[in-house]
Amino acid sequence: MLTLWGNLESGNVYKVRLLWGWLGLPHRRIDVDQTRGEPATPAFRAVNPIGKVPAVRLEDGRVLGESGAILQFFANGTPYWPADPWEQAEVLRWMFFEQYSHEPAIAVNRYLRRFVAERSAFDEERLRHNHPRGERALDVMEARLAGHDWLVGEGPTIADIALYAYTRVADEGGFDLAPRPGIGRWLARMEALPGYFPMRQETAVEVLEFPS
Ligand SMILES: N[C@@H](CCC(=O)N[C@@H](CS)C(=O)NCC(=O)O)C(=O)O
């Protein structure tokens, strides 16, 4: 069976869980929690040297980190990774946008607001710095989704999964989606797909303590 290292509050981990849900792939989960600093420990770096979740272990023992790489690996050969090279490039364009222009602002502000009880002056400065960047990223998405059902092509792809995870909880980072109706309709479309489940819903057949 597939093994996933990660926790239920991580959008990056949720991306992998959601794709596996769509594909009907069962997994066991080893609970690695960033609020307890576990991804940075030597025990976890032995699994994934970058010290971040998610990481997954295939049935043959190979281990892969980075949510985008994991999404691409499992979507290959399915409708969620298009066959057309131009559409593949478009999927990657949105996924790189997510990692450089969206997640570092929206996910980081969510983390600081939701999980850091006593924020330092540096944290407060990061919140201020990130806010307009996150707003711009959401505007870029809205410009596409105001007139299209999906980020690429005519159906859902891993670009939609990659951007859904933290857009869905952007309000927890202080971002208001109400003025962006295209994003609102797209979120509802994602949530109507078979196999959908919300981020904090457990989907593993077994959950193990870390380290295990
Ligand atoms: N680029 C990575 C980012 C992963 C990431 O930032 N994971 C966070 C949890 S959402 C983490 O493990 N943080 C722990 C840390 O930075 O110490 C991916 O997409 O997988």
The ligand as an ORCA input file, in Angstrom:
! r2SCAN-3c Opt
* xyz 0 1
  N       7.248     22.763     -2.153
  C       6.795     21.844     -1.137
  C       6.344     22.634      0.081
  C       5.983     21.713      1.219
  C       5.773     22.482      2.517
  O       5.994     23.696      2.609
  N       5.344     21.729      3.515
  C       5.120     22.305      4.825
  C       3.770     21.862      5.340
  S       2.466     22.520      4.348
  C       6.173     21.781      5.779
  O       6.476     20.616      5.783
  N       6.740     22.681      6.581
  C       7.662     22.321      7.600
  C       8.863     23.188      7.662
  O       9.053     24.022      6.764
  O       9.633     23.011      8.612
  C       5.655     20.975     -1.670
  O       4.881     21.476     -2.481
  O       5.559     19.802     -1.304
*
